[in-house]
Amino acid sequence: MKKSLLALGVLGAFAGAAHAQSSVTLYGIIDAGLQYVSKTGGSLAGTGNATKNFQFANGNLQGSRWGLKGAEDLGGGLKAIFVLENGFNLGNGTLGQNGRMFGRQAYVGLSSATAGTLTIGRQYDSVVDFVGPYASGSQWSTFAGAHPFDNDNLNNSFRVNNSVKYTTVNYNGFSAGGMYGFSNSANNGTTGSGFANNRAYSFGLGYANGPVSFGAGYLYLGSPASNASGVINNGGDATTPMTLGGAAASDKAWIASAGGSYAFGPATLGLVYAHSVYQYIGGGSWKFDNAELNAKYMLTPALQLGASYTYTWSTLNALGSNVSPKYHQVNLGVDYFLSKRTDTYLVGLWQHANNDAPGGASLNGLGFSNSTNQFAVTAGIRHKF
């Protein structure tokens, strides 16, 4: 049975009818494997018994998901579009993104061949759109291969609720976009600050033509801990720097980043820089600078090799500390494509942190090691449909 017919049936279960769509597609990714972590189970404070672990790992190269996307031709190059994308854990069948039915993406809008695309809903910000694709963590080195705590959100640890987003058409390789996320809160009569509590805005631009491509983006988050109905929910859309392990909450956050790549023959070289600042309620902040150099090489049409190095330097002035955590991270990966839709992979990650790093080395999502080093190996399979 064709995907479009299957999708119509599934969509009918949610909406009762899907005949108004000129096309509806069911798609998805199933990604899982086994993972070894040298030390995990520690804490931000450096307490707890951190030991090695061998575990099932879900959504490594890409988060496991299924989704529906559709378009209706309105004539004159204009289309109505929508995306509803669910995230799930293959290991236990539970919903991802803190239990949301369509937690990865959920939006509807209009797309014009000449004027660009305007969408509203739960969406990715401009940093993810324009810079994320250049980082190894969002290509081949798994979610754990992101920069420490995914502090720059290049691996989309959080999405933006209540957002309006515009993306231009491609002009000779150039494109740009912007997004605004509403707090859904009225101004407080005393302080007048309600409208700004838990809102966001971002913008970015990109270029891709031949072997050269690059992108830049900026994201601002205002008081994400102050309003649960706003753009960010710390219970399910948060990085460790945003919440400091639950010990403190962000008052404001800024992320600015840029990246690019150059392809020559079977090889591609990439460079990414990101600066992020998390300012905390009650004072203090955690500032990060990430610099990544990565490369991938197609040894054969079916075998890809990848390597990257990231240096992260930061300043933590919170929780009674005034220290300068630093992280060195090396990612190595092999990806073998069995077909256009199925591949197997083996990825090794090593991070070294200095003594100032709270909780020690901590590969993204793998917990604190309570030591200066952490090592992980992941082997898995990914299938796209």
Secondary structure as UniProt FT lines:
FT   HELIX           3..15
FT   TURN            19..20
FT   STRAND          23..40
FT   TURN            44..45
FT   STRAND          51..58
FT   STRAND          65..75
FT   TURN            76..77
FT   STRAND          78..88
FT   TURN            90..92
FT   HELIX           97..99
FT   TURN            101..102
FT   STRAND          105..112
FT   TURN            113..115
FT   STRAND          116..123
FT   HELIX           126..130
FT   HELIX           132..134
FT   HELIX           136..138
FT   TURN            139..140
FT   HELIX           143..145
FT   HELIX           148..150
FT   TURN            151..152
FT   TURN            154..155
FT   STRAND          160..167
FT   TURN            172..173
FT   STRAND          174..181
FT   TURN            189..191
FT   HELIX           194..196
FT   TURN            197..198
FT   STRAND          199..209
FT   TURN            210..211
FT   STRAND          212..222
FT   TURN            224..225
FT   TURN            228..229
FT   TURN            234..236
FT   HELIX           240..243
FT   HELIX           244..246
FT   STRAND          250..264
FT   TURN            265..266
FT   STRAND          267..280
FT   TURN            281..282
FT   STRAND          285..300
FT   TURN            301..302
FT   STRAND          303..318
FT   TURN            319..320
FT   STRAND          321..323
FT   STRAND          326..337
FT   STRAND          342..353
FT   TURN            355..356
FT   TURN            358..359
FT   TURN            364..365
FT   STRAND          373..384
//
